[in-house]
Amino acid sequence: MAVRRLVCALSFGLLLWPRAARADDALGLDDAVSLALANNERALKAPLRVEAAQGQLERARAAFLPTLVAGSTGTMKSIPDRNGRILAGSGNLTLSQPLLNLPAFPLYAQARHQLESERWGAVQDRRGVAFDTAHAFLLALTSERLLEAAKGRLDRARESQATADARAQAGLASTNDVTRAIIETTSATREVAQAQGSLAKAYLQLGFLVGKPITGGLTVPDRVNKTAEHSPLHAEDVVQSAEDRRADVRSAHEKTEALRESAKEPLYRLAPTLGASAQIHTTLAPIAPDPAFDETLQLTLSWSIYDAGVRYADRKTRVAQAESQALDEKQLRRSIATDVGIALAALKAARESYRISDEAVTAAQRNTRETEILYQQGLARAIEVSDANGKRFDAEVNRATAKLAMQQAYLDLREALGLGPVGDELDPSAAAAKAAPGPPPPAPIDTGKNGGTP
């Protein structure tokens, strides 16, 4: 008896094990986004932009720091010197320090703003990858639901065909009922094949984004479904905080400030530059009375009084670039309210469509059951069964697509608000952005060509 119980337990466990394995292998929305941020090349490139900008900042900082250069020379003579040597050598060690270099200040400020712009741009790039992954995930999940609906239609069509065949053999129905049932089964089989193809393509697209094949199925994001269907919609409450949270707005603002600093640099060239250098020169085995060591200290003043108009031409070009970027930033800020409003309107319409389609599925399911019962009692025709089955399938497809539209509109709203697809933030710096005050609006740019105080 004990052995029999053990065998039954093991058999039951083996039956459940594949299901458990498949459930563990199922991919959730949070996991898909995390995988995409860890594997997708677009997400991996984002930090490299920051590193490149960091290098430019360090290069700009070098204009304030000293440099130390060592050099040496060796000479072979054809005629020996007075000491009978044909080889001579010397070495130099030069220390240079800029004392007054005004153009370096706006260039350094430009590099700092550019670094901040790239940091926020990297956050925006990662957000883009996350939202693309979330959209692809929901599309694949909808494809799974459509495949389930197609298989359900096929199962019902086969049952109807078996019923029609049995009734025809019993003389209770004509062979035309069997023919119509075969047509319905064929149509349902075609829908299953098409749904399988769509699911395979959706899996491939999602797998490309997350960087791994999708083999274990997907987990329904209950939190996203619940929030998309029931979260309150108040445009006036969310638009105010969206601008402070949007990484693209902050990146655009820092880029504008960087170009403004760059536009100041040509005017700073009107001032002279001053530098100091110290040098130690040594000669190996000097010939008297030449010393072995020689130290010098030098101050260098350079003033470009007229540079053929280059600085004013640079000023004109950079001011125009800064103005253009400021207009782009202004347009981006104005578009936030529009983006949020469009997303809210789309979400509201999608919710209503999903509610109606859900009611239509309930009615279609009831109609299918009632028609099948009537057909078994000889009170309905086979064409009515096929029609009810087709309408139920259409209703289930409409509900799945309406749900997808609702989820997509919810993601669009979160993107417009500067949030991530599955959480409030995707990056620690975004949390700081949520708490920190937003960047000021663009200010007018000085367009003076020959004036300005460096």
C-alpha positions as CSV (number, residue, x, y, z in Angstrom):
1,M,0.0,0.0,0.0
2,A,2.8,2.4,0.9
3,V,4.6,1.7,-2.4
4,R,1.4,2.3,-4.3
5,R,0.9,5.7,-2.6
6,L,4.5,6.6,-3.4
7,V,4.1,5.7,-7.0
8,C,0.8,7.7,-7.2
9,A,2.5,10.7,-5.6
10,L,5.4,10.6,-8.0
11,S,3.1,10.2,-11.0
12,F,1.0,13.2,-9.8
13,G,4.2,15.2,-9.3
14,L,5.4,14.4,-12.8
15,L,2.1,15.5,-14.3
16,L,2.3,18.8,-12.5
17,W,6.0,19.4,-13.1
18,P,5.8,20.6,-16.8
19,R,3.1,23.1,-15.8
20,A,5.2,24.4,-13.0
21,A,8.2,24.7,-15.2
22,R,6.3,26.6,-17.8
23,A,4.9,28.9,-15.2
24,D,8.4,29.6,-13.9
25,D,9.6,30.2,-17.4
26,A,6.8,32.7,-18.2
27,L,8.0,36.3,-18.7
28,G,6.5,39.2,-16.9
29,L,6.3,42.8,-18.0
30,D,8.8,43.9,-15.3
31,D,11.2,41.2,-16.3
32,A,10.9,42.0,-19.9
33,V,11.7,45.7,-19.3
34,S,14.7,44.7,-17.0
35,L,16.1,42.4,-19.7
36,A,15.7,45.0,-22.4
37,L,17.6,47.6,-20.3
38,A,20.3,45.1,-19.6
39,N,20.7,43.6,-23.1
40,N,19.4,46.0,-25.7
41,E,22.1,47.8,-27.6
42,R,20.2,51.1,-27.5
43,A,20.1,51.0,-23.7
44,L,23.7,50.0,-23.5
45,K,24.8,52.9,-25.7
46,A,23.1,55.5,-23.4
47,P,25.9,55.5,-20.7
48,L,28.5,55.8,-23.4
49,R,27.1,59.2,-24.3
50,V,27.6,60.3,-20.8
51,E,31.2,59.0,-20.7
52,A,32.0,60.9,-23.9
53,A,30.6,64.1,-22.5
54,Q,32.5,63.5,-19.3
55,G,35.7,63.3,-21.4
56,Q,34.8,66.6,-23.0
57,L,34.4,68.2,-19.6
58,E,37.8,67.0,-18.5
59,R,39.3,68.3,-21.6
60,A,37.7,71.8,-21.0
61,R,39.0,71.7,-17.4
62,A,42.5,71.2,-18.7
63,A,42.6,74.9,-19.9
64,F,42.9,75.9,-16.2
65,L,45.5,73.4,-15.2
66,P,49.3,73.4,-15.6
67,T,51.2,71.2,-18.0
68,L,54.6,69.6,-17.5
69,V,56.7,68.6,-20.5
70,A,60.1,66.9,-20.5
71,G,62.3,66.6,-23.5
72,S,65.9,65.7,-24.4
73,T,68.2,65.8,-27.3
74,G,71.3,64.0,-28.3
75,T,73.9,65.1,-30.9
76,M,76.7,63.2,-32.6
77,K,79.5,65.4,-34.0
78,S,81.8,64.6,-36.8
79,I,84.6,66.6,-35.2
80,P,85.3,66.0,-31.5
81,D,85.0,68.9,-29.1
82,R,87.7,70.3,-26.9
83,N,87.2,67.4,-24.5
84,G,87.6,64.9,-27.3
85,R,83.9,63.8,-27.3
86,I,81.7,63.3,-30.3
87,L,78.4,62.8,-28.4
88,A,76.6,65.6,-26.6
89,G,73.2,65.6,-24.8
90,S,70.8,68.0,-23.1
91,G,67.4,67.9,-21.3
92,N,64.5,70.3,-20.7
93,L,61.7,70.3,-18.1
94,T,59.1,72.9,-18.8
95,L,56.1,73.8,-16.5
96,S,53.4,76.0,-18.0
97,Q,50.5,77.6,-16.2
98,P,47.7,79.7,-17.7
99,L,47.1,82.8,-15.6
100,L,44.4,84.6,-17.6
101,N,42.4,82.7,-20.3
102,L,38.9,84.1,-20.3
103,P,37.5,82.0,-23.3
104,A,38.1,78.9,-21.2
105,F,35.3,79.9,-18.8
106,P,32.4,79.7,-21.2
107,L,33.8,76.6,-22.8
108,Y,34.0,74.9,-19.4
109,A,30.4,76.0,-18.6
110,Q,29.3,74.7,-22.0
111,A,30.9,71.3,-21.3
112,R,29.2,71.1,-17.9
113,H,25.7,71.8,-19.4
114,Q,26.5,69.3,-22.3
115,L,27.3,66.6,-19.7
116,E,24.0,67.2,-17.9
117,S,22.2,67.1,-21.2
118,E,23.7,63.8,-22.1
119,R,22.8,62.4,-18.7
120,W,19.2,63.2,-19.2
121,G,19.4,62.1,-22.8
122,A,20.6,58.7,-21.6
123,V,17.7,58.5,-19.2
124,Q,15.3,59.3,-22.1
125,D,16.9,56.7,-24.3
126,R,16.5,54.0,-21.7
127,R,12.8,55.1,-21.2
128,G,12.3,54.7,-25.0
129,V,13.7,51.2,-24.9
130,A,11.5,50.4,-21.9
131,F,8.3,51.7,-23.5
132,D,9.1,49.9,-26.8
133,T,9.5,46.7,-24.9
134,A,6.3,47.2,-23.0
135,H,4.3,47.9,-26.2
136,A,5.8,44.8,-27.8
137,F,5.0,42.7,-24.6
138,L,1.4,43.8,-24.7
139,L,1.1,43.1,-28.4
140,A,2.5,39.6,-27.9
141,L,0.2,39.0,-25.0
142,T,-2.8,40.1,-27.1
143,S,-1.6,37.7,-29.8
144,E,-1.7,34.9,-27.2
145,R,-5.3,35.8,-26.4
146,L,-6.3,35.9,-30.0
147,L,-4.8,32.5,-30.5
148,E,-6.8,31.2,-27.6
149,A,-9.9,32.7,-29.1
150,A,-9.1,31.1,-32.4
151,K,-8.6,27.7,-30.8
152,G,-11.8,28.0,-28.9
153,R,-13.6,28.7,-32.1
154,L,-12.0,25.7,-33.7
155,D,-13.0,23.4,-30.8
156,R,-16.6,24.6,-31.0
157,A,-16.6,24.2,-34.7
158,R,-15.4,20.6,-34.4
159,E,-18.1,19.9,-31.8
160,S,-20.7,21.3,-34.0
161,Q,-19.4,19.3,-36.9
162,A,-19.6,16.1,-34.8
163,T,-23.1,17.0,-33.7
164,A,-24.2,17.7,-37.3
165,D,-22.7,14.4,-38.5
166,A,-24.5,12.4,-35.8
167,R,-27.8,14.1,-36.5
168,A,-27.4,13.5,-40.3
169,Q,-26.7,9.8,-39.7
170,A,-29.7,9.6,-37.5
171,G,-31.9,11.2,-40.2
172,L,-32.6,14.2,-38.0
173,A,-30.8,16.7,-40.2
174,S,-29.7,17.1,-43.8
175,T,-26.2,16.5,-45.1
176,N,-26.1,20.3,-45.8
177,D,-25.7,20.8,-42.1
178,V,-22.6,18.7,-42.2
179,T,-21.2,20.7,-45.1
180,R,-21.8,24.0,-43.4
181,A,-20.1,22.6,-40.2
182,I,-17.1,21.5,-42.3
183,I,-16.9,25.0,-43.8
184,E,-17.0,26.5,-40.3
185,T,-14.2,24.1,-39.2
186,T,-12.1,25.0,-42.1
187,S,-12.5,28.7,-41.5
188,A,-11.7,28.3,-37.8
189,T,-8.6,26.3,-38.7
190,R,-7.4,29.1,-41.0
191,E,-7.9,31.6,-38.1
192,V,-5.8,29.4,-35.8
193,A,-3.0,29.3,-38.4
194,Q,-3.0,33.1,-38.8
195,A,-3.1,33.6,-35.1
196,Q,-0.1,31.3,-34.7
197,G,1.8,33.3,-37.3
198,S,1.0,36.6,-35.6
199,L,2.1,35.2,-32.2
200,A,5.4,34.0,-33.7
201,K,6.1,37.4,-35.1
202,A,5.2,39.1,-31.9
203,Y,7.5,36.8,-29.9
204,L,10.4,37.5,-32.3
205,Q,9.9,41.2,-32.0
206,L,9.8,41.0,-28.2
207,G,12.8,38.7,-28.2
208,F,14.8,41.1,-30.2
209,L,14.1,43.9,-27.7
210,V,14.8,41.9,-24.6
211,G,17.9,40.1,-26.1
212,K,16.7,36.6,-25.6
213,P,14.2,34.2,-27.3
214,I,10.7,34.1,-25.9
215,T,9.8,30.4,-25.2
216,G,8.0,30.2,-21.9
217,G,4.9,32.3,-22.6
218,L,4.0,35.6,-20.9
219,T,2.5,36.6,-17.6
220,V,-0.5,38.9,-17.5
221,P,0.4,42.3,-16.0
222,D,-2.5,42.5,-13.6
223,R,-1.3,45.9,-12.1
224,V,-1.2,47.5,-15.6
225,N,-4.6,46.1,-16.5
226,K,-6.2,47.3,-13.3
227,T,-4.6,50.8,-13.4
228,A,-5.4,51.2,-17.1
229,E,-9.0,50.3,-16.5
230,H,-9.7,52.1,-13.3
231,S,-7.2,54.9,-12.6
232,P,-8.8,58.4,-12.4
233,L,-8.3,60.9,-15.2
234,H,-7.5,64.4,-14.2
235,A,-5.5,66.3,-16.8
236,E,-5.1,69.5,-14.7
237,D,-3.4,67.5,-11.9
238,V,-0.9,65.6,-14.0
239,V,0.2,68.2,-16.6
240,Q,1.8,70.4,-14.0
241,S,4.2,67.7,-12.8
242,A,4.9,66.2,-16.2
243,E,7.3,69.0,-17.2
244,D,9.4,68.6,-14.1
245,R,9.6,64.9,-14.6
246,R,10.3,64.6,-18.4
247,A,13.9,63.7,-19.1
248,D,13.7,64.9,-22.6
249,V,12.7,68.4,-21.4
250,R,15.6,68.6,-19.0
251,S,18.0,67.3,-21.7
252,A,16.8,70.0,-24.1
253,H,17.1,72.7,-21.4
254,E,20.7,71.8,-20.7
255,K,21.5,71.7,-24.4
256,T,20.1,75.2,-24.7
257,E,22.3,76.4,-21.9
258,A,25.3,74.8,-23.4
259,L,24.8,76.6,-26.7
260,R,24.3,79.9,-24.9
261,E,27.6,79.4,-23.1
262,S,29.3,78.6,-26.4
263,A,27.8,81.8,-27.9
264,K,29.6,83.8,-25.2
265,E,33.1,82.4,-26.0
266,P,33.9,84.6,-29.1
267,L,33.4,87.8,-27.1
268,Y,35.8,86.6,-24.5
269,R,38.5,86.5,-27.2
270,L,38.6,90.3,-27.0
271,A,40.6,90.0,-23.8
272,P,44.3,89.1,-23.8
273,T,45.6,85.9,-22.5
274,L,48.4,85.6,-20.0
275,G,50.5,82.6,-19.1
276,A,53.6,81.7,-17.2
277,S,56.2,79.0,-17.8
278,A,59.3,77.8,-15.9
279,Q,62.0,75.8,-17.5
280,I,65.0,73.9,-16.3
281,H,67.7,73.1,-18.9
282,T,70.5,70.7,-18.2
283,T,73.5,69.8,-20.3
284,L,75.3,66.5,-19.9
285,A,79.1,67.1,-19.4
286,P,79.0,70.8,-20.3
287,I,82.1,72.6,-21.6
288,A,83.4,75.3,-19.3
289,P,82.3,78.0,-18.8
290,D,78.8,76.8,-19.8
291,P,76.7,75.8,-16.7
292,A,75.3,72.3,-16.3
293,F,71.9,73.7,-15.3
294,D,70.0,76.7,-16.5
295,E,66.7,77.9,-15.1
296,T,64.3,80.4,-16.7
297,L,60.9,82.0,-15.8
298,Q,58.8,83.5,-18.5
299,L,55.5,85.4,-18.7
300,T,53.6,85.4,-22.0
301,L,51.0,88.0,-23.0
302,S,49.0,87.4,-26.2
303,W,46.3,89.8,-27.5
304,S,44.6,89.2,-30.8
305,I,43.5,92.8,-31.6
306,Y,42.1,92.0,-35.0
307,D,41.4,88.5,-36.2
308,A,39.8,89.3,-39.6
309,G,36.3,89.1,-38.1
310,V,36.5,85.4,-37.1
311,R,35.2,85.9,-33.5
312,Y,32.2,87.9,-34.7
313,A,31.4,85.4,-37.4
314,D,31.6,82.6,-34.7
315,R,29.4,84.7,-32.4
316,K,26.7,85.1,-35.1
317,T,26.7,81.4,-35.9
318,R,26.5,80.3,-32.3
319,V,23.8,82.7,-31.3
320,A,21.6,81.4,-34.2
321,Q,22.2,77.8,-33.1
322,A,21.3,78.7,-29.5
323,E,18.1,80.5,-30.6
324,S,17.1,77.5,-32.7
325,Q,17.6,75.1,-29.8
326,A,15.7,77.5,-27.5
327,L,12.7,77.3,-29.9
328,D,13.0,73.5,-30.0
329,E,12.9,73.5,-26.2
330,K,9.9,75.9,-26.1
331,Q,8.0,73.7,-28.6
332,L,8.8,70.6,-26.6
333,R,7.4,72.3,-23.4
334,R,4.2,73.4,-25.2
335,S,3.7,69.9,-26.6
336,I,3.5,68.3,-23.1
337,A,0.0,69.4,-22.4
338,T,-1.1,68.3,-25.9
339,D,0.6,64.9,-25.5
340,V,-1.1,64.3,-22.1
341,G,-4.4,65.5,-23.4
342,I,-4.3,63.2,-26.4
343,A,-3.3,60.3,-24.2
344,L,-6.1,61.0,-21.7
345,A,-8.7,61.2,-24.5
346,A,-7.4,58.0,-26.1
347,L,-7.5,56.2,-22.8
348,K,-11.0,57.4,-22.0
349,A,-12.3,56.2,-25.4
350,A,-10.4,52.9,-25.1
351,R,-11.9,52.2,-21.7
352,E,-15.4,52.8,-23.1
353,S,-14.7,50.6,-26.1
354,Y,-13.3,47.8,-23.9
355,R,-16.4,48.0,-21.6
356,I,-18.7,47.7,-24.6
357,S,-16.7,44.9,-26.2
358,D,-16.6,43.0,-22.9
359,E,-20.4,43.1,-22.7
360,A,-20.6,42.0,-26.3
361,V,-18.5,38.9,-25.5
362,T,-20.8,38.0,-22.7
363,A,-23.8,38.3,-24.9
364,A,-22.1,36.3,-27.8
365,Q,-21.1,33.5,-25.4
366,R,-24.7,33.3,-24.2
367,N,-26.0,33.3,-27.8
368,T,-23.6,30.5,-28.7
369,R,-24.8,28.3,-25.8
370,E,-28.4,28.9,-26.6
371,T,-28.1,28.3,-30.3
372,E,-26.2,25.0,-29.7
373,I,-29.0,23.8,-27.4
374,L,-31.6,24.8,-29.9
375,Y,-29.8,23.0,-32.7
376,Q,-29.5,19.8,-30.6
377,Q,-33.3,20.0,-30.0
378,G,-33.9,20.5,-33.8
379,L,-35.1,24.1,-33.3
380,A,-32.2,25.8,-35.0
381,R,-30.3,25.3,-38.2
382,A,-26.6,24.6,-38.7
383,I,-26.1,28.0,-40.3
384,E,-27.3,29.6,-37.2
385,V,-24.8,27.7,-35.1
386,S,-21.9,28.7,-37.5
387,D,-23.1,32.3,-37.4
388,A,-23.2,32.3,-33.6
389,N,-19.7,30.8,-33.4
390,G,-18.3,33.3,-35.8
391,K,-19.9,36.3,-34.0
392,R,-18.5,35.0,-30.7
393,F,-15.1,34.8,-32.2
394,D,-15.4,38.3,-33.6
395,A,-16.5,39.6,-30.2
396,E,-13.6,38.0,-28.5
397,V,-11.2,39.4,-31.0
398,N,-12.7,42.9,-30.6
399,R,-12.4,42.6,-26.9
400,A,-8.7,41.6,-27.1
401,T,-7.9,44.5,-29.5
402,A,-9.9,46.9,-27.4
403,K,-8.0,45.8,-24.3
404,L,-4.7,46.3,-26.1
405,A,-5.7,49.8,-27.3
406,M,-6.6,50.6,-23.6
407,Q,-3.2,49.3,-22.4
408,Q,-1.3,51.1,-25.2
409,A,-3.1,54.4,-24.4
410,Y,-2.2,54.0,-20.7
411,L,1.4,53.5,-21.6
412,D,1.3,56.6,-23.8
413,L,-0.1,58.5,-20.9
414,R,2.7,57.4,-18.6
415,E,5.3,58.2,-21.3
416,A,3.8,61.7,-21.7
417,L,4.0,62.2,-17.9
418,G,7.7,61.2,-17.8
419,L,7.0,58.0,-15.9
420,G,8.3,54.5,-16.7
421,P,6.1,51.8,-18.1
422,V,6.2,49.7,-14.9
423,G,7.3,52.1,-12.2
424,D,7.5,55.7,-11.3
425,E,11.2,55.9,-12.4
426,L,13.6,53.9,-14.5
427,D,16.8,55.7,-13.3
428,P,17.9,57.0,-9.9
429,S,18.4,60.5,-11.4
430,A,14.7,60.5,-12.5
431,A,13.8,60.2,-8.8
432,A,15.8,63.4,-8.2
433,A,14.1,65.0,-11.1
434,K,10.7,64.3,-9.6
435,A,11.6,66.0,-6.4
436,A,13.8,68.8,-7.8
437,P,12.2,72.0,-9.3
438,G,12.0,72.0,-13.0
439,P,14.3,74.0,-15.3
440,P,13.3,77.6,-16.0
441,P,11.7,78.4,-19.3
442,P,14.0,79.6,-22.1
443,A,15.2,83.2,-21.7
444,P,15.8,85.6,-24.6
445,I,19.3,85.3,-26.1
446,D,21.6,88.3,-26.5
447,T,22.1,88.8,-30.2
448,G,24.7,91.6,-29.9
449,K,27.5,91.1,-32.4
450,N,30.0,93.8,-31.3
451,G,29.0,94.4,-27.8
452,G,28.8,92.4,-24.5
453,T,30.9,92.2,-21.5
454,P,33.2,89.2,-21.4
